[in-house]
Amino acid sequence: MPAALWAEAASWAKRLGVYQAARALGVSYDSLKQRVSDSGTKPKGSAPDRFVELSGAQWLSIPPTSGPVIEWVDSDSTRLIIRLASDNSIDLVGLVEALRRRV
């Protein structure tokens, strides 16, 4: 494929994500991923360099939660993770409704 077409495919991959762009364009996922990484920018869905997840539980001697875990991932890759202790409860229907209204 000509370089100009690969550049355009890489541009789409940066906006849509490598998997979706490769699938829509009918090109090799690995080749497209390599082209995007060669361009020096991260595709959509890549973890930002500034994010680090920390838990203070080990320093505060708090036992890890053993209850339910709720994970919400939005179409724009926004992620919310809620970890509950086994004796806590949550209005899951209300939470989902609130998250959907946010969109």
PDB file as gemmi writes it, atoms N, CA and C in Angstrom:
CRYST1    1.000    1.000    1.000  90.00  90.00  90.00 P 1                      
ATOM      1  N   MET A   1       0.858  -1.169   0.000  1.00  0.00           N  
ATOM      2  CA  MET A   1       0.000   0.000   0.000  1.00  0.00           C  
ATOM      3  C   MET A   1       0.906   1.236   0.000  1.00  0.00           C  
ATOM      4  N   PRO A   2       0.553   2.260  -0.746  1.00  0.00           N  
ATOM      5  CA  PRO A   2       1.378   3.477  -0.788  1.00  0.00           C  
ATOM      6  C   PRO A   2       1.473   4.149   0.584  1.00  0.00           C  
ATOM      7  N   ALA A   3       2.589   4.820   0.796  1.00  0.00           N  
ATOM      8  CA  ALA A   3       2.847   5.492   2.084  1.00  0.00           C  
ATOM      9  C   ALA A   3       1.759   6.500   2.434  1.00  0.00           C  
ATOM     10  N   ALA A   4       1.239   7.191   1.442  1.00  0.00           N  
ATOM     11  CA  ALA A   4       0.193   8.197   1.706  1.00  0.00           C  
ATOM     12  C   ALA A   4      -1.066   7.532   2.279  1.00  0.00           C  
ATOM     13  N   LEU A   5      -1.407   6.353   1.781  1.00  0.00           N  
ATOM     14  CA  LEU A   5      -2.578   5.646   2.305  1.00  0.00           C  
ATOM     15  C   LEU A   5      -2.330   5.131   3.716  1.00  0.00           C  
ATOM     16  N   TRP A   6      -1.106   4.640   3.984  1.00  0.00           N  
ATOM     17  CA  TRP A   6      -0.773   4.210   5.347  1.00  0.00           C  
ATOM     18  C   TRP A   6      -0.840   5.387   6.311  1.00  0.00           C  
ATOM     19  N   ALA A   7      -0.382   6.553   5.856  1.00  0.00           N  
ATOM     20  CA  ALA A   7      -0.432   7.745   6.710  1.00  0.00           C  
ATOM     21  C   ALA A   7      -1.881   8.108   7.034  1.00  0.00           C  
ATOM     22  N   GLU A   8      -2.752   8.012   6.044  1.00  0.00           N  
ATOM     23  CA  GLU A   8      -4.168   8.307   6.276  1.00  0.00           C  
ATOM     24  C   GLU A   8      -4.790   7.269   7.213  1.00  0.00           C  
ATOM     25  N   ALA A   9      -4.429   5.992   7.029  1.00  0.00           N  
ATOM     26  CA  ALA A   9      -4.938   4.937   7.910  1.00  0.00           C  
ATOM     27  C   ALA A   9      -4.458   5.160   9.342  1.00  0.00           C  
ATOM     28  N   ALA A  10      -3.202   5.560   9.500  1.00  0.00           N  
ATOM     29  CA  ALA A  10      -2.663   5.834  10.832  1.00  0.00           C  
ATOM     30  C   ALA A  10      -3.379   7.015  11.477  1.00  0.00           C  
ATOM     31  N   SER A  11      -3.722   8.001  10.654  1.00  0.00           N  
ATOM     32  CA  SER A  11      -4.462   9.155  11.164  1.00  0.00           C  
ATOM     33  C   SER A  11      -5.823   8.716  11.714  1.00  0.00           C  
ATOM     34  N   TRP A  12      -6.502   7.828  10.984  1.00  0.00           N  
ATOM     35  CA  TRP A  12      -7.790   7.314  11.458  1.00  0.00           C  
ATOM     36  C   TRP A  12      -7.609   6.481  12.724  1.00  0.00           C  
ATOM     37  N   ALA A  13      -6.538   5.706  12.769  1.00  0.00           N  
ATOM     38  CA  ALA A  13      -6.284   4.864  13.937  1.00  0.00           C  
ATOM     39  C   ALA A  13      -6.058   5.702  15.187  1.00  0.00           C  
ATOM     40  N   LYS A  14      -5.454   6.864  15.032  1.00  0.00           N  
ATOM     41  CA  LYS A  14      -5.227   7.744  16.184  1.00  0.00           C  
ATOM     42  C   LYS A  14      -6.543   8.276  16.723  1.00  0.00           C  
ATOM     43  N   ARG A  15      -7.533   8.425  15.841  1.00  0.00           N  
ATOM     44  CA  ARG A  15      -8.829   8.938  16.271  1.00  0.00           C  
ATOM     45  C   ARG A  15      -9.765   7.836  16.761  1.00  0.00           C  
ATOM     46  N   LEU A  16      -9.766   6.705  16.077  1.00  0.00           N  
ATOM     47  CA  LEU A  16     -10.725   5.646  16.378  1.00  0.00           C  
ATOM     48  C   LEU A  16     -10.166   4.530  17.249  1.00  0.00           C  
ATOM     49  N   GLY A  17      -8.849   4.401  17.250  1.00  0.00           N  
ATOM     50  CA  GLY A  17      -8.213   3.247  17.867  1.00  0.00           C  
ATOM     51  C   GLY A  17      -7.739   2.319  16.762  1.00  0.00           C  
ATOM     52  N   VAL A  18      -6.646   1.629  17.011  1.00  0.00           N  
ATOM     53  CA  VAL A  18      -6.031   0.804  15.972  1.00  0.00           C  
ATOM     54  C   VAL A  18      -6.954  -0.333  15.550  1.00  0.00           C  
ATOM     55  N   TYR A  19      -7.554  -1.012  16.499  1.00  0.00           N  
ATOM     56  CA  TYR A  19      -8.401  -2.161  16.166  1.00  0.00           C  
ATOM     57  C   TYR A  19      -9.557  -1.755  15.259  1.00  0.00           C  
ATOM     58  N   GLN A  20     -10.299  -0.724  15.661  1.00  0.00           N  
ATOM     59  CA  GLN A  20     -11.464  -0.317  14.871  1.00  0.00           C  
ATOM     60  C   GLN A  20     -11.055   0.165  13.486  1.00  0.00           C  
ATOM     61  N   ALA A  21      -9.976   0.926  13.400  1.00  0.00           N  
ATOM     62  CA  ALA A  21      -9.537   1.426  12.095  1.00  0.00           C  
ATOM     63  C   ALA A  21      -9.081   0.270  11.205  1.00  0.00           C  
ATOM     64  N   ALA A  22      -8.304  -0.655  11.750  1.00  0.00           N  
ATOM     65  CA  ALA A  22      -7.821  -1.787  10.954  1.00  0.00           C  
ATOM     66  C   ALA A  22      -8.984  -2.626  10.449  1.00  0.00           C  
ATOM     67  N   ARG A  23      -9.946  -2.830  11.299  1.00  0.00           N  
ATOM     68  CA  ARG A  23     -11.115  -3.624  10.910  1.00  0.00           C  
ATOM     69  C   ARG A  23     -11.930  -2.916   9.831  1.00  0.00           C  
ATOM     70  N   ALA A  24     -12.177  -1.620  10.012  1.00  0.00           N  
ATOM     71  CA  ALA A  24     -12.976  -0.868   9.044  1.00  0.00           C  
ATOM     72  C   ALA A  24     -12.264  -0.728   7.698  1.00  0.00           C  
ATOM     73  N   LEU A  25     -10.951  -0.575   7.724  1.00  0.00           N  
ATOM     74  CA  LEU A  25     -10.193  -0.362   6.493  1.00  0.00           C  
ATOM     75  C   LEU A  25      -9.728  -1.662   5.851  1.00  0.00           C  
ATOM     76  N   GLY A  26      -9.836  -2.766   6.574  1.00  0.00           N  
ATOM     77  CA  GLY A  26      -9.418  -4.055   6.026  1.00  0.00           C  
ATOM     78  C   GLY A  26      -7.905  -4.188   5.890  1.00  0.00           C  
ATOM     79  N   VAL A  27      -7.172  -3.594   6.832  1.00  0.00           N  
ATOM     80  CA  VAL A  27      -5.709  -3.696   6.813  1.00  0.00           C  
ATOM     81  C   VAL A  27      -5.250  -4.489   8.028  1.00  0.00           C  
ATOM     82  N   SER A  28      -4.017  -4.907   8.007  1.00  0.00           N  
ATOM     83  CA  SER A  28      -3.444  -5.681   9.091  1.00  0.00           C  
ATOM     84  C   SER A  28      -3.353  -4.843  10.370  1.00  0.00           C  
ATOM     85  N   TYR A  29      -3.880  -5.400  11.459  1.00  0.00           N  
ATOM     86  CA  TYR A  29      -3.822  -4.715  12.750  1.00  0.00           C  
ATOM     87  C   TYR A  29      -2.372  -4.435  13.139  1.00  0.00           C  
ATOM     88  N   ASP A  30      -1.516  -5.466  13.018  1.00  0.00           N  
ATOM     89  CA  ASP A  30      -0.117  -5.310  13.429  1.00  0.00           C  
ATOM     90  C   ASP A  30       0.613  -4.260  12.594  1.00  0.00           C  
ATOM     91  N   SER A  31       0.362  -4.256  11.287  1.00  0.00           N  
ATOM     92  CA  SER A  31       1.010  -3.256  10.422  1.00  0.00           C  
ATOM     93  C   SER A  31       0.550  -1.850  10.765  1.00  0.00           C  
ATOM     94  N   LEU A  32      -0.756  -1.704  10.988  1.00  0.00           N  
ATOM     95  CA  LEU A  32      -1.284  -0.381  11.323  1.00  0.00           C  
ATOM     96  C   LEU A  32      -0.770   0.082  12.681  1.00  0.00           C  
ATOM     97  N   LYS A  33      -0.730  -0.830  13.643  1.00  0.00           N  
ATOM     98  CA  LYS A  33      -0.212  -0.481  14.969  1.00  0.00           C  
ATOM     99  C   LYS A  33       1.238  -0.018  14.874  1.00  0.00           C  
ATOM    100  N   GLN A  34       2.030  -0.709  14.060  1.00  0.00           N  
ATOM    101  CA  GLN A  34       3.430  -0.320  13.866  1.00  0.00           C  
ATOM    102  C   GLN A  34       3.530   1.065  13.229  1.00  0.00           C  
ATOM    103  N   ARG A  35       2.693   1.341  12.247  1.00  0.00           N  
ATOM    104  CA  ARG A  35       2.707   2.665  11.586  1.00  0.00           C  
ATOM    105  C   ARG A  35       2.353   3.769  12.582  1.00  0.00           C  
ATOM    106  N   VAL A  36       1.379   3.498  13.437  1.00  0.00           N  
ATOM    107  CA  VAL A  36       0.983   4.500  14.431  1.00  0.00           C  
ATOM    108  C   VAL A  36       2.112   4.704  15.432  1.00  0.00           C  
ATOM    109  N   SER A  37       2.738   3.623  15.884  1.00  0.00           N  
ATOM    110  CA  SER A  37       3.818   3.770  16.866  1.00  0.00           C  
ATOM    111  C   SER A  37       5.041   4.438  16.234  1.00  0.00           C  
ATOM    112  N   ASP A  38       5.283   4.186  14.943  1.00  0.00           N  
ATOM    113  CA  ASP A  38       6.393   4.848  14.244  1.00  0.00           C  
ATOM    114  C   ASP A  38       6.172   6.346  14.115  1.00  0.00           C  
ATOM    115  N   SER A  39       4.891   6.771  14.132  1.00  0.00           N  
ATOM    116  CA  SER A  39       4.591   8.197  13.989  1.00  0.00           C  
ATOM    117  C   SER A  39       4.853   8.963  15.284  1.00  0.00           C  
ATOM    118  N   GLY A  40       5.060   8.234  16.383  1.00  0.00           N  
ATOM    119  CA  GLY A  40       5.429   8.882  17.639  1.00  0.00           C  
ATOM    120  C   GLY A  40       4.272   9.383  18.469  1.00  0.00           C  
ATOM    121  N   THR A  41       3.044   9.146  18.067  1.00  0.00           N  
ATOM    122  CA  THR A  41       1.895   9.563  18.873  1.00  0.00           C  
ATOM    123  C   THR A  41       1.102   8.341  19.262  1.00  0.00           C  
ATOM    124  N   LYS A  42       0.358   8.462  20.341  1.00  0.00           N  
ATOM    125  CA  LYS A  42      -0.412   7.333  20.848  1.00  0.00           C  
ATOM    126  C   LYS A  42      -1.791   7.324  20.228  1.00  0.00           C  
ATOM    127  N   PRO A  43      -2.297   6.137  19.891  1.00  0.00           N  
ATOM    128  CA  PRO A  43      -3.654   6.042  19.372  1.00  0.00           C  
ATOM    129  C   PRO A  43      -4.681   6.224  20.489  1.00  0.00           C  
ATOM    130  N   LYS A  44      -5.922   6.513  20.074  1.00  0.00           N  
ATOM    131  CA  LYS A  44      -7.016   6.620  21.035  1.00  0.00           C  
ATOM    132  C   LYS A  44      -7.116   5.315  21.806  1.00  0.00           C  
ATOM    133  N   GLY A  45      -7.374   5.417  23.094  1.00  0.00           N  
ATOM    134  CA  GLY A  45      -7.497   4.226  23.919  1.00  0.00           C  
ATOM    135  C   GLY A  45      -6.208   3.857  24.623  1.00  0.00           C  
ATOM    136  N   SER A  46      -5.098   4.501  24.248  1.00  0.00           N  
ATOM    137  CA  SER A  46      -3.840   4.235  24.940  1.00  0.00           C  
ATOM    138  C   SER A  46      -3.868   4.930  26.291  1.00  0.00           C  
ATOM    139  N   ALA A  47      -3.253   4.322  27.247  1.00  0.00           N  
ATOM    140  CA  ALA A  47      -3.205   4.918  28.582  1.00  0.00           C  
ATOM    141  C   ALA A  47      -2.339   6.171  28.554  1.00  0.00           C  
ATOM    142  N   PRO A  48      -2.823   7.266  29.090  1.00  0.00           N  
ATOM    143  CA  PRO A  48      -2.006   8.476  29.132  1.00  0.00           C  
ATOM    144  C   PRO A  48      -0.809   8.290  30.059  1.00  0.00           C  
ATOM    145  N   ASP A  49       0.291   8.928  29.741  1.00  0.00           N  
ATOM    146  CA  ASP A  49       1.507   8.802  30.535  1.00  0.00           C  
ATOM    147  C   ASP A  49       1.356   9.386  31.934  1.00  0.00           C  
ATOM    148  N   ARG A  50       0.440  10.305  32.111  1.00  0.00           N  
ATOM    149  CA  ARG A  50       0.330  11.008  33.392  1.00  0.00           C  
ATOM    150  C   ARG A  50      -0.495  10.253  34.431  1.00  0.00           C  
ATOM    151  N   PHE A  51      -1.126   9.140  34.044  1.00  0.00           N  
ATOM    152  CA  PHE A  51      -2.004   8.423  34.970  1.00  0.00           C  
ATOM    153  C   PHE A  51      -1.254   7.293  35.656  1.00  0.00           C  
ATOM    154  N   VAL A  52      -1.318   7.277  36.969  1.00  0.00           N  
ATOM    155  CA  VAL A  52      -0.759   6.187  37.763  1.00  0.00           C  
ATOM    156  C   VAL A  52      -1.788   5.848  38.830  1.00  0.00           C  
ATOM    157  N   GLU A  53      -2.184   4.588  38.887  1.00  0.00           N  
ATOM    158  CA  GLU A  53      -3.150   4.166  39.896  1.00  0.00           C  
ATOM    159  C   GLU A  53      -2.409   3.743  41.154  1.00  0.00           C  
ATOM    160  N   LEU A  54      -2.786   4.325  42.276  1.00  0.00           N  
ATOM    161  CA  LEU A  54      -2.173   3.995  43.558  1.00  0.00           C  
ATOM    162  C   LEU A  54      -3.262   3.600  44.539  1.00  0.00           C  
ATOM    163  N   SER A  55      -2.913   2.731  45.430  1.00  0.00           N  
ATOM    164  CA  SER A  55      -3.816   2.370  46.500  1.00  0.00           C  
ATOM    165  C   SER A  55      -3.064   2.579  47.807  1.00  0.00           C  
ATOM    166  N   GLY A  56      -3.661   3.320  48.719  1.00  0.00           N  
ATOM    167  CA  GLY A  56      -3.023   3.555  50.013  1.00  0.00           C  
ATOM    168  C   GLY A  56      -3.287   2.439  51.007  1.00  0.00           C  
ATOM    169  N   ALA A  57      -4.034   1.419  50.584  1.00  0.00           N  
ATOM    170  CA  ALA A  57      -4.414   0.354  51.512  1.00  0.00           C  
ATOM    171  C   ALA A  57      -3.203  -0.331  52.131  1.00  0.00           C  
ATOM    172  N   GLN A  58      -2.170  -0.602  51.332  1.00  0.00           N  
ATOM    173  CA  GLN A  58      -1.018  -1.301  51.890  1.00  0.00           C  
ATOM    174  C   GLN A  58      -0.284  -0.449  52.928  1.00  0.00           C  
ATOM    175  N   TRP A  59      -0.287   0.842  52.778  1.00  0.00           N  
ATOM    176  CA  TRP A  59       0.414   1.712  53.729  1.00  0.00           C  
ATOM    177  C   TRP A  59      -0.423   1.985  54.977  1.00  0.00           C  
ATOM    178  N   LEU A  60      -1.737   1.927  54.825  1.00  0.00           N  
ATOM    179  CA  LEU A  60      -2.622   2.224  55.945  1.00  0.00           C  
ATOM    180  C   LEU A  60      -3.096   0.963  56.661  1.00  0.00           C  
ATOM    181  N   SER A  61      -2.586  -0.191  56.257  1.00  0.00           N  
ATOM    182  CA  SER A  61      -2.976  -1.482  56.828  1.00  0.00           C  
ATOM    183  C   SER A  61      -4.469  -1.740  56.695  1.00  0.00           C  
ATOM    184  N   ILE A  62      -5.036  -1.284  55.608  1.00  0.00           N  
ATOM    185  CA  ILE A  62      -6.449  -1.526  55.332  1.00  0.00           C  
ATOM    186  C   ILE A  62      -6.535  -2.803  54.493  1.00  0.00           C  
ATOM    187  N   PRO A  63      -7.341  -3.760  54.909  1.00  0.00           N  
ATOM    188  CA  PRO A  63      -7.434  -4.985  54.110  1.00  0.00           C  
ATOM    189  C   PRO A  63      -8.070  -4.686  52.754  1.00  0.00           C  
ATOM    190  N   PRO A  64      -7.644  -5.383  51.719  1.00  0.00           N  
ATOM    191  CA  PRO A  64      -8.234  -5.154  50.406  1.00  0.00           C  
ATOM    192  C   PRO A  64      -9.709  -5.524  50.415  1.00  0.00           C  
ATOM    193  N   THR A  65     -10.475  -4.865  49.556  1.00  0.00           N  
ATOM    194  CA  THR A  65     -11.907  -5.147  49.500  1.00  0.00           C  
ATOM    195  C   THR A  65     -12.130  -6.525  48.905  1.00  0.00           C  
ATOM    196  N   SER A  66     -13.094  -7.208  49.446  1.00  0.00           N  
ATOM    197  CA  SER A  66     -13.412  -8.531  48.930  1.00  0.00           C  
ATOM    198  C   SER A  66     -14.834  -8.575  48.392  1.00  0.00           C  
ATOM    199  N   GLY A  67     -15.447  -7.410  48.292  1.00  0.00           N  
ATOM    200  CA  GLY A  67     -16.816  -7.335  47.799  1.00  0.00           C  
ATOM    201  C   GLY A  67     -16.869  -7.119  46.302  1.00  0.00           C  
ATOM    202  N   PRO A  68     -18.022  -6.707  45.828  1.00  0.00           N  
ATOM    203  CA  PRO A  68     -18.199  -6.515  44.390  1.00  0.00           C  
ATOM    204  C   PRO A  68     -17.369  -5.355  43.842  1.00  0.00           C  
ATOM    205  N   VAL A  69     -17.027  -5.472  42.570  1.00  0.00           N  
ATOM    206  CA  VAL A  69     -16.306  -4.424  41.847  1.00  0.00           C  
ATOM    207  C   VAL A  69     -17.176  -4.016  40.678  1.00  0.00           C  
ATOM    208  N   ILE A  70     -17.427  -2.729  40.543  1.00  0.00           N  
ATOM    209  CA  ILE A  70     -18.212  -2.195  39.431  1.00  0.00           C  
ATOM    210  C   ILE A  70     -17.261  -1.403  38.555  1.00  0.00           C  
ATOM    211  N   GLU A  71     -17.239  -1.737  37.279  1.00  0.00           N  
ATOM    212  CA  GLU A  71     -16.364  -1.032  36.340  1.00  0.00           C  
ATOM    213  C   GLU A  71     -17.217  -0.513  35.193  1.00  0.00           C  
ATOM    214  N   TRP A  72     -17.128   0.786  34.940  1.00  0.00           N  
ATOM    215  CA  TRP A  72     -17.879   1.441  33.865  1.00  0.00           C  
ATOM    216  C   TRP A  72     -16.874   2.014  32.881  1.00  0.00           C  
ATOM    217  N   VAL A  73     -16.982   1.623  31.617  1.00  0.00           N  
ATOM    218  CA  VAL A  73     -16.125   2.163  30.572  1.00  0.00           C  
ATOM    219  C   VAL A  73     -17.030   2.798  29.539  1.00  0.00           C  
ATOM    220  N   ASP A  74     -16.837   4.090  29.310  1.00  0.00           N  
ATOM    221  CA  ASP A  74     -17.665   4.832  28.376  1.00  0.00           C  
ATOM    222  C   ASP A  74     -17.101   4.716  26.967  1.00  0.00           C  
ATOM    223  N   SER A  75     -17.868   5.135  25.983  1.00  0.00           N  
ATOM    224  CA  SER A  75     -17.437   5.046  24.584  1.00  0.00           C  
ATOM    225  C   SER A  75     -16.198   5.894  24.304  1.00  0.00           C  
ATOM    226  N   ASP A  76     -15.938   6.911  25.135  1.00  0.00           N  
ATOM    227  CA  ASP A  76     -14.732   7.734  24.945  1.00  0.00           C  
ATOM    228  C   ASP A  76     -13.576   7.249  25.820  1.00  0.00           C  
ATOM    229  N   SER A  77     -13.679   6.015  26.321  1.00  0.00           N  
ATOM    230  CA  SER A  77     -12.662   5.353  27.146  1.00  0.00           C  
ATOM    231  C   SER A  77     -12.559   5.910  28.560  1.00  0.00           C  
ATOM    232  N   THR A  78     -13.507   6.740  28.967  1.00  0.00           N  
ATOM    233  CA  THR A  78     -13.550   7.186  30.358  1.00  0.00           C  
ATOM    234  C   THR A  78     -13.866   5.966  31.211  1.00  0.00           C  
ATOM    235  N   ARG A  79     -13.122   5.791  32.289  1.00  0.00           N  
ATOM    236  CA  ARG A  79     -13.258   4.585  33.110  1.00  0.00           C  
ATOM    237  C   ARG A  79     -13.519   4.976  34.560  1.00  0.00           C  
ATOM    238  N   LEU A  80     -14.486   4.289  35.164  1.00  0.00           N  
ATOM    239  CA  LEU A  80     -14.800   4.470  36.580  1.00  0.00           C  
ATOM    240  C   LEU A  80     -14.817   3.083  37.209  1.00  0.00           C  
ATOM    241  N   ILE A  81     -14.041   2.896  38.273  1.00  0.00           N  
ATOM    242  CA  ILE A  81     -14.004   1.617  38.979  1.00  0.00           C  
ATOM    243  C   ILE A  81     -14.381   1.875  40.432  1.00  0.00           C  
ATOM    244  N   ILE A  82     -15.368   1.137  40.912  1.00  0.00           N  
ATOM    245  CA  ILE A  82     -15.817   1.252  42.299  1.00  0.00           C  
ATOM    246  C   ILE A  82     -15.628  -0.106  42.945  1.00  0.00           C  
ATOM    247  N   ARG A  83     -14.850  -0.154  44.018  1.00  0.00           N  
ATOM    248  CA  ARG A  83     -14.627  -1.390  44.765  1.00  0.00           C  
ATOM    249  C   ARG A  83     -15.327  -1.258  46.109  1.00  0.00           C  
ATOM    250  N   LEU A  84     -16.206  -2.186  46.379  1.00  0.00           N  
ATOM    251  CA  LEU A  84     -16.988  -2.133  47.611  1.00  0.00           C  
ATOM    252  C   LEU A  84     -16.527  -3.206  48.585  1.00  0.00           C  
ATOM    253  N   ALA A  85     -16.614  -2.895  49.857  1.00  0.00           N  
ATOM    254  CA  ALA A  85     -16.376  -3.910  50.880  1.00  0.00           C  
ATOM    255  C   ALA A  85     -17.541  -4.890  50.827  1.00  0.00           C  
ATOM    256  N   SER A  86     -17.323  -6.075  51.321  1.00  0.00           N  
ATOM    257  CA  SER A  86     -18.351  -7.120  51.205  1.00  0.00           C  
ATOM    258  C   SER A  86     -19.639  -6.763  51.940  1.00  0.00           C  
ATOM    259  N   ASP A  87     -19.554  -5.894  52.940  1.00  0.00           N  
ATOM    260  CA  ASP A  87     -20.759  -5.553  53.696  1.00  0.00           C  
ATOM    261  C   ASP A  87     -21.427  -4.267  53.213  1.00  0.00           C  
ATOM    262  N   ASN A  88     -20.921  -3.649  52.137  1.00  0.00           N  
ATOM    263  CA  ASN A  88     -21.519  -2.430  51.589  1.00  0.00           C  
ATOM    264  C   ASN A  88     -22.490  -2.784  50.473  1.00  0.00           C  
ATOM    265  N   SER A  89     -23.421  -1.875  50.244  1.00  0.00           N  
ATOM    266  CA  SER A  89     -24.345  -2.059  49.131  1.00  0.00           C  
ATOM    267  C   SER A  89     -24.411  -0.756  48.341  1.00  0.00           C  
ATOM    268  N   ILE A  90     -24.916  -0.855  47.125  1.00  0.00           N  
ATOM    269  CA  ILE A  90     -25.010   0.318  46.269  1.00  0.00           C  
ATOM    270  C   ILE A  90     -26.251   0.179  45.403  1.00  0.00           C  
ATOM    271  N   ASP A  91     -26.864   1.298  45.088  1.00  0.00           N  
ATOM    272  CA  ASP A  91     -28.012   1.317  44.178  1.00  0.00           C  
ATOM    273  C   ASP A  91     -27.456   1.266  42.755  1.00  0.00           C  
ATOM    274  N   LEU A  92     -27.262   0.051  42.246  1.00  0.00           N  
ATOM    275  CA  LEU A  92     -26.639  -0.132  40.940  1.00  0.00           C  
ATOM    276  C   LEU A  92     -27.480   0.479  39.820  1.00  0.00           C  
ATOM    277  N   VAL A  93     -28.782   0.316  39.869  1.00  0.00           N  
ATOM    278  CA  VAL A  93     -29.657   0.875  38.841  1.00  0.00           C  
ATOM    279  C   VAL A  93     -29.541   2.400  38.836  1.00  0.00           C  
ATOM    280  N   GLY A  94     -29.550   3.007  40.012  1.00  0.00           N  
ATOM    281  CA  GLY A  94     -29.409   4.459  40.105  1.00  0.00           C  
ATOM    282  C   GLY A  94     -28.060   4.940  39.597  1.00  0.00           C  
ATOM    283  N   LEU A  95     -27.014   4.186  39.905  1.00  0.00           N  
ATOM    284  CA  LEU A  95     -25.672   4.545  39.439  1.00  0.00           C  
ATOM    285  C   LEU A  95     -25.596   4.500  37.923  1.00  0.00           C  
ATOM    286  N   VAL A  96     -26.099   3.434  37.320  1.00  0.00           N  
ATOM    287  CA  VAL A  96     -26.070   3.310  35.857  1.00  0.00           C  
ATOM    288  C   VAL A  96     -26.889   4.420  35.212  1.00  0.00           C  
ATOM    289  N   GLU A  97     -28.059   4.715  35.763  1.00  0.00           N  
ATOM    290  CA  GLU A  97     -28.879   5.801  35.218  1.00  0.00           C  
ATOM    291  C   GLU A  97     -28.142   7.136  35.290  1.00  0.00           C  
ATOM    292  N   ALA A  98     -27.471   7.395  36.404  1.00  0.00           N  
ATOM    293  CA  ALA A  98     -26.713   8.645  36.556  1.00  0.00           C  
ATOM    294  C   ALA A  98     -25.562   8.715  35.556  1.00  0.00           C  
ATOM    295  N   LEU A  99     -24.874   7.598  35.358  1.00  0.00           N  
ATOM    296  CA  LEU A  99     -23.770   7.592  34.396  1.00  0.00           C  
ATOM    297  C   LEU A  99     -24.269   7.789  32.975  1.00  0.00           C  
ATOM    298  N   ARG A 100     -25.383   7.210  32.628  1.00  0.00           N  
ATOM    299  CA  ARG A 100     -25.951   7.384  31.286  1.00  0.00           C  
ATOM    300  C   ARG A 100     -26.421   8.810  31.046  1.00  0.00           C  
ATOM    301  N   ARG A 101     -26.945   9.468  32.068  1.00  0.00           N  
ATOM    302  CA  ARG A 101     -27.359  10.869  31.922  1.00  0.00           C  
ATOM    303  C   ARG A 101     -26.164  11.760  31.673  1.00  0.00           C  
ATOM    304  N   ARG A 102     -24.993  11.369  32.196  1.00  0.00           N  
ATOM    305  CA  ARG A 102     -23.778  12.153  32.018  1.00  0.00           C  
ATOM    306  C   ARG A 102     -23.371  12.219  30.557  1.00  0.00           C  
ATOM    307  N   VAL A 103     -23.672  11.166  29.821  1.00  0.00           N  
ATOM    308  CA  VAL A 103     -23.283  11.077  28.411  1.00  0.00           C  
ATOM    309  C   VAL A 103     -24.167  11.922  27.623  1.00  0.00           C  
TER     310      VAL A 103                                                      
END                                                                             
